[in-house]
């Protein structure tokens, strides 16, 4: 993929993230009043190790899902703008996948569908399809981060389009194959599905391989930068999960900070590696 095409992809991501943020801002005054009802209609609390600790400190708040959703989209927009600016002339094959990881957070705006359902009495099929879009975005972001680690192992740059297509197809297949409950949701206003444990295992496996790939690259290429990139990827993964599972006020800020710090570590180290190439 040429620099021109890569930068066009980033600009498309800016448009997508901007539209997502506009949708949230436009819908805010309509949907915020029904968030307490949406939380009361949830059938269980969200999963997650950090969230289990957070729930012992604070009770669930109906407005935290909205804040965490908005924070994810703001992160997506700010992150892709910064990458577009700082990497516009930097030939880093991995950064396109880091950019796709960031762009994937824009899909979180679809979480407004449950409040809209309570207001407009939408058919349940809208909830099911929206849940699949959210799952697709989350899988795609995870696979994109994994793909970035694959390129550090020396995969040919010319194969980027094929790798992106594989990530897209794998994410779509997984999202479409998950049985989604069109009637029930958790405290983060995400529809329940039967593969939550499987998704956690897939996440753990992929992020584990990703970290190992960066550590191997640090050894084979003799650069400590890849160690910091691996640490950044781990932080970005945990921060993202905290933000996704936030339903108390103890979660959005730490999740966003950890996610941002991890992304900053990844991008600055890649920029340092390829700055003089």
N, C-alpha and C positions, 0 to 999 in steps of 0.2 A: 504494500500500500504506500503510495506516494505521500509526501508531506501535505500536498494540496488536498488530496482526498481525505487524509486523516483530519486535517483542520476543518474540512467541510462537515465531517462527522461530529466534531466537537461543537461546531456552530449549530448543527441540528439538535444536539443535546441542550444547548443554551435555549433554543426555541421551545423544546419540550418542557424543560424545567420552568421556564417563564410561564408557559401556558398552565402548567400544574399549579404554580403559585397564584396565578390570576384566578383560577377556578376556586381554590381554597378561599382566597380573599373575597370573591364575589358571593360565595355560598355561606360565609361565616355568620353573617347576621341572621340568616334563615335557619341554619342548623344548630347553632350554639344553644338555643333555648331547649332543644330536645335531647341534649347529651345526658342529662340526669335520667331521663326515661330510658335511653339506650343502655346506660349502665345497669339500671334496675332490671332490664330485660336480658342481661347476660346470664349465661348458665354456669359459668365458672371463671375463676381468675386465670390470668395468663400464666404460662409456664416460663421457667428460667431460673437459674441459680441465684443471680443477683436480685431478681424480682421477688423471690421468696424471702430474701433478707430484707428488702425494701418494705415489703408488706408488714413486717414485724415492727417497723419504725413508724409508718404512716398508713392510713387507710386509703383505699382506692378513691380517686377523685374523678368525676365525670368529664372534666375538661382536660385531663392529662393526655388522653388519646389524641385530641385535637392539636394540642401543643407539640406532641412528639411527631405527629404527622407533618405539621407545618415546619418543624425544625428539620426533618428529613429532606423536605423539598427545598428549603432555604440552603441547606448544606449542598444539595445537588447543584443548584444554580450557582452558588458562590464557588464551589469546587471546580466546576467545569469552566467557568470564566477564568479562573486563575490558571488552570492547566493550559487553556487556549493561549493565554498571554505569555506565560513563561516557557512553554514548549513549542511555540509557533515555528521556530527554526531549529529545534533540537531533534535530531534523528534518533529517537529512542523507540525501538519496536515494542517495548512493554507498555509504554504510556497510553497507547490506544485502549488497552484492556483496563488499565487503571481508570481511564476516563469513562469507559462503559460501566465499570463498577459504580462510579459516582452518579452517572446518568440514571442508572437503574433505580436510584432512590426516589426519582420523580414519580414513579408509579404508585407511591404510597398515597398520593392524592385521591386515589380511588376509594380510600377508606371512608370518604364522606357518604358512601352509598347507604349505609345503615341508618344514619339520621335522616337522609332523604326518603328512605323507605317508610320511616315513621311519619313523616310529614305528608308524603304524596301517595302512600299505600301502593308502592311499586310491586309488581309481581316478583315472586321469589327467584325467578330465573335471573333477574338482574343482580341479585345478591350472589348467586352461584357463579355467574360469569365474571363479576367484579372480583370475587375471591380468587378466581383462576388467574386473572390479570396480575393481581398482587403477588400471588405465588410465582408466576412467571418472572416478574421483576426481581424477586428475591433470589430465585434460582440463578437467573442470568447474571446478577451481580456477583454471586458466589463463584460461578464458573468463569467469569471474566477475571476475577482475582487469581484463580487457579491458572488460567491461561497466561497471565503475566509471568508467573513463576516458570512456566514451561519454556518461555522464550529466553529466560536466563540460562537455560540448559543448552541453548544453541539452535533452536528450531529456526528454519529459514524464514526470513522476513517476507518472502514472496507468498507464503502460505497463510498470511494473516486473514485474508478474506474467508478462507476455508475454515479456519479456527473459529472465527466469529460466527459463521454459519452453523458450525457444530454446536457451539455454545447456545445459540438461538434455538436450534432444533431440540437439543437435549432439554432445555428449560421448558419449551413448549410441550414436549411429550410428557414430562413429569407433571406440569401444571394441569394438563388436560386429563391425565390418568388418575389424579387424586380424587377420591370420593368426597365431595363437599356437602356438608349439611346446610341446606338452604333455609333452615328455620332457626338455627341457634348460632350464637356468637359468644366470644369471650369478652373479658373486661377491657380489651384494647380495641374492641369493635372489629374483630376479624372473625369471619365465619369459621366454624369448627370443621375439621377434616379428620379422617380416620388414620392418616399417615403421619401424625405429628411426631411420634417416636422415630419413625423411619426418617423423617426429614432431619431430626436432630442428629441421627447417626450419619446421614449423608453429609451434613454440614461438618461434623467432627472429622470424618474421613478426608474430605476435600481440603479443609484448612490444615489438617495435619500433613498431607502430602505437599501442600503449598509451602509450608514452613520448611519442610525437609528439602524441597527443591531449592529454596533460596540459600539454605545452609550449605548444600552441596556446591552451589555456584560460588559461594564465598571461598570454598576450599579449592575448587578447580580453577577459578579465575584469580585467586590470590588477592581478593579485595574484601575488606571488612565492611564495605558499604552494603553488601548483600545480607550481612547479618542484621544490620539495622533495618533493611527493607523487610526482612522476615519478621522482625519484632513489630515493625509498623503494620504489617499485614495482620498479625495476630491482634494488635490493638484495634485496628479498624474493624475486624470481625466481631470482637467483643463489644465494642462501642455500638456498632450497628444492631446487634442483638439486644442490647440494653434499651436502645431507642425503640426498637420494634415491640418489645414486651412491656414498655412503660405504662403503668396505670396508677402510679403514685408520684407525688412531686419529688420523691427522692431519686427519680430515674432520668428524666429528660436531659437535665444539664450535664450530669456525669456521662451519660451515653453520648451526647453530642461532642463533649470535650474529648473523650477517649477516641471517638471516631475521627475527629478532626486532627488530633495529634498523630494518630496512626497514619492517616492519609498524608499529612505533612512530612512525616519521616520517609514514607515511600517516595514521594515526589521529589523531595530535596536530594535524596541519595541517588535516584535515577538521573536527576539533572546534573549532579556532580560527576557521575560516571561518564555521561555522554557529552558533557559541556564542551570538551575540546576535540571531539571527533568530527 
